[in-house]
């Protein structure tokens, strides 16, 4: 087949369409969606029925980096800081110390059972040391699994924040494999610079992005998501250019922005949610195209041993040791250990040794692919069952809802809007009951000092409050807007007419 723009668009759209249908099917048969995306890519590849030739690790790596930016930003943007704050140090220790422990434990095991050098074993351990954000976000949310306490925010924060640590360790050990005489201590400055610059610049770019979004005053609402994408890519590229970790910067800036007042925030959030799914599909299909199934077969035996050791030994060991200072029940630690899903991120990181031309790069890639596939298949399919066994899930009738869930949900015959009460507003200091709201309009929530309040009629509105208003129609919402922003805050009778 001659490669043309039309062929690429045709084949790409067909693969994405098949992946979307596969995702719908996966919910019925209980197989994680991401596995089917991989299968679609493998079937379409040069050794599958599609016979599409693709053997370009560099292009796959580039697509992977772009896709991970969208996935991490979407996950961070939807993260409620109120739910993260209680588990912040747990998440950070899992993301840093936990990844390091997993790398060392698994690396030593690989060195012991294979002919890999110590640095090659540690490189393999580093590549698969982080949990996969795409896998964790999609599986926890697609299965609508309600978990007790702070388990879900812990898992999501860990998966979103531990990729930078795995990335740094991967780069470090590639350098050590290439230059075995180099000391491990010599790479420590680069290690800390990546973390400090990544976190610091992420926060600064978050501040700057908030200012730009709220003050640029674009004429079209549809340009705000475009602006957000531009700022996200700028955050990654600038941070990477100065020696920081771009993935960490993107995630930190996204968490900050997701918990601030932004113009057209709901539009931006829904756009990133859709693009994150698109990027997951594209990423897993591309990685499926890149792999040669015939090359996986010879490593199945060693892959099974390494995967089993990672799932049942290295991951639980790192979780239990890392969380030792925190007062968590054993069953909670066991569940966190089990949701150590490996997915697209390790496969993307496995392309780095290929690009570096390491001797065992292809074997490392095939083993990593097998580990990711078995992890998502075994752990991903059994998460609800394990949660029930360990008694960490809530009854089916109970479902925890975050602020992001509210913003992303489709209102039924209703309009949702957010109003910020400025110091000049005459509404400040009034009780809600005194406003005379229309019968089919309600202040659903008030965000005050990073906490959400469920108001009643006697609740007093304060300066700086963010009122989340639910109205029955656009006409009602316009009446509420006029009521809250006018000099006379008491709604007139005509406001109730729709």
C-alpha positions, -999 to 999 in steps of 0.1 A, spaced: 0 0 0 13 34 -9 16 57 21 -4 88 16 -21 114 39 -55 99 29 -44 63 38 -30 74 71 -62 93 80 -84 63 67 -65 37 86 -62 58 117 -99 66 119 -108 30 113 -85 19 142 -98 45 165 -134 36 156 -127 -1 163 -110 8 196 -141 29 207 -163 -1 199 -139 -24 218 -140 -1 248 -178 -4 248 -175 -42 247 -149 -43 274 -174 -30 300 -197 -60 293 -171 -88 293 -150 -73 322 -117 -69 303 -99 -36 309 -104 -12 280 -67 -6 276 -60 -42 269 -84 -42 239 -67 -10 226 -34 -29 226 -50 -59 210 -64 -37 182 -29 -23 175 -13 -58 175 -40 -72 152 -35 -43 128 3 -46 129 27 -63 105 22 -97 121 -16 -93 125 -44 -94 100 -39 -57 91 -3 -61 80 5 -24 87 43 -21 88 54 0 118 88 -2 134 97 33 144 105 36 182 113 73 178 78 82 165 62 59 191 82 76 218 72 111 205 35 101 204 38 86 238 53 118 254 25 140 238 -2 115 249 12 113 285 11 151 287 -27 151 280 -34 121 303 -14 136 332 -29 170 327 -64 157 326 -59 135 357 -44 164 376 -70 189 365 -98 167 378 -80 161 411 -97 178 441 -71 193 463 -93 188 493 -92 150 488 -54 150 481 -43 171 510 -49 144 537 -29 119 517 -3 142 503 27 128 521 16 92 516 14 99 478 47 116 477 65 88 496 49 62 473 59 83 442 95 88 452 107 62 478 82 35 466 94 38 430 130 36 442 124 6 463 106 -12 435 134 -4 411 161 -18 434 141 -49 445 131 -59 410 164 -49 395 183 -72 418 159 -100 411 164 -96 373 202 -95 378 200 -127 398 179 -148 374 192 -135 340 225 -127 323 217 -90 327 244 -68 343 235 -51 375 228 -18 357 207 -35 330 186 -52 357 181 -19 375 172 -3 342 145 -28 336 133 -23 372 132 15 367 112 12 335 84 -8 352 87 9 386 58 34 383 21 27 382 4 38 350 -18 69 352 -38 60 321 -45 25 335 -53 36 370 -75 66 360 -95 47 334 -100 15 353 -110 31 386 -134 55 368 -148 31 342 -157 5 368 -173 32 390 -157 16 420 -165 34 453 -136 29 478 -135 37 515 -116 66 530 -88 81 510 -78 51 490 -89 64 456 -72 98 458 -40 80 471 -40 57 441 -47 84 416 -22 109 430 5 82 432 -1 71 395 -1 107 383 30 118 403 53 87 401 61 88 364 87 115 368 106 95 393 106 64 370 116 86 340 146 100 359 157 66 370 154 53 335 176 80 321 201 76 349 205 38 344 207 41 306 237 64 312 252 40 336 247 10 312 264 31 284 292 42 307 297 16 334 326 34 349 304 63 359 296 64 396 260 62 408 266 93 430 276 113 400 240 114 388 225 126 420 227 163 411 207 157 379 183 136 399 174 163 424 175 190 397 148 172 377 125 169 408 130 204 421 128 222 388 98 200 377 78 208 409 88 244 412 83 253 375 50 234 375 37 256 403 49 288 386 35 278 353 2 270 370 1 306 385 10 321 351 -16 300 333 -43 310 357 -35 347 351 -35 343 313 -67 323 311 -86 347 334 -73 379 319 -67 373 282 -104 380 274 -108 359 242 -138 365 220 -147 329 216 -152 303 243 -138 276 220 -104 292 221 -100 287 258 -93 249 255 -68 257 227 -51 282 250 -50 256 278 -34 230 255 -8 256 245 0 264 281 3 227 290 28 220 261 47 252 270 50 240 306 64 206 295 88 219 269 103 248 289 107 227 320 124 200 300 146 225 282 161 238 314 168 204 329 136 198 349 111 170 347 84 181 323 59 154 333 60 165 370 56 201 359 25 194 339 9 173 367 16 200 394 4 228 372 -28 208 364 -36 202 400 -31 239 408 -53 250 379 -80 224 386 -85 238 421 -87 275 410 -114 297 395 -110 297 358 -131 312 330 -149 284 311 -135 258 334 -162 232 327 -155 236 289 -118 231 294 -123 201 317 -147 183 294 -123 189 265 -93 174 283 -114 145 295 -123 136 259 -87 142 246 -73 121 274 -94 92 262 -83 98 226 -47 99 236 -51 66 255 -65 50 224 -38 64 201 -10 55 226 -21 19 232 -28 13 195 6 27 184 23 6 211 4 -24 199 15 -17 163 51 -14 175 54 -48 191 60 -80 172 41 -108 189 66 -134 176 93 -116 196 72 -118 227 69 -156 227 106 -163 235 105 -141 266 72 -154 280 89 -177 306 113 -151 320 85 -125 316 62 -145 338 88 -148 365 96 -111 365 59 -101 363 50 -124 392 79 -111 413 68 -75 406 31 -81 414 35 -103 445 69 -93 460 84 -61 448 53 -39 447 39 -51 481 74 -48 497 78 -12 485 42 -2 495 44 -17 530 79 -3 537 70 31 523 37 34 542 52 21 575 51 56 591 15 60 583 -14 45 603 -30 24 576 -47 -9 579 -30 -40 564 -59 -46 540 -56 -10 528 -19 -15 521 -27 -48 504 -52 -32 481 -29 -3 472 -3 -29 464 -27 -48 441 -36 -16 422 0 -12 411 -10 -13 374 16 -12 347 4 0 313 15 23 285 40 44 305 65 15 310 62 6 273 69 42 263 99 43 287 111 10 272 116 28 238 144 49 254 169 20 255 159 12 219 167 48 209 199 47 229 210 16 210 217 -6 241 227 -42 235 197 -58 253 172 -30 244 149 -52 223 147 -79 250 140 -53 276 112 -38 254 96 -72 249 98 -81 286 83 -48 296 55 -52 271 47 -86 285 48 -73 321 24 -44 312 0 -68 294 -1 -93 322 -5 -66 349 -35 -49 333 -51 -83 325 -45 -99 360 -48 -69 383 -71 -47 362 -98 -74 358 -97 -83 395 -97 -49 412 -135 -50 422 -131 -86 434 -100 -78 455 -116 -46 469 -146 -67 480 -124 -94 496 -104 -69 515 -135 -50 526 -123 -16 512 -151 -10 488 -184 8 496 -218 -8 489 -230 -5 453 -256 20 463 -229 43 476 -208 63 451 -184 90 461 -186 121 439 -159 147 435 -162 183 422 -148 171 389 -175 145 386 -201 173 390 -184 195 364 -181 166 339 -216 152 344 -242 161 318 -270 181 336 -305 169 327 -326 198 315 -305 221 337 -278 247 336 -247 248 358 -227 280 365 -202 293 390 -203 328 405 -175 344 425 -186 370 451 -163 400 448 -156 424 477 -178 450 459 -208 427 456 -239 437 476 -247 400 480 -219 395 505 -233 393 540 -268 383 529 -286 350 537 -296 328 508 -332 329 518 -332 367 515 -322 366 478 -356 353 467 -342 328 441 -365 314 415 -382 281 426 -362 261 399 -328 275 408 -306 264 437 -271 271 451 -259 235 450 -226 242 467 -204 270 480 -166 267 478 -151 287 507 -114 285 517 -108 253 496 -138 236 513 -172 228 498 -203 237 518 -237 224 512 -258 255 520 -293 260 533 -315 290 534 -299 304 565 -263 302 550 -247 336 549 -227 344 517 -192 357 522 -168 377 501 -147 353 480 -173 325 480 -177 306 448 -214 298 443 -222 267 422 -257 274 409 -280 249 393 -308 264 372 -337 247 354 -331 265 321 -310 292 304 -337 318 311 -337 310 348 -298 311 349 -299 346 332 -324 357 359 -301 344 386 -271 361 370 -290 394 369 -300 389 405 -265 382 418 -247 409 398 -272 438 401 -272 465 427 -305 451 440 -298 415 448 -334 405 456 -348 387 426 -380 401 411 -411 381 404 -404 380 367 -372 359 375 -394 329 383 -411 330 349 -396 306 324 
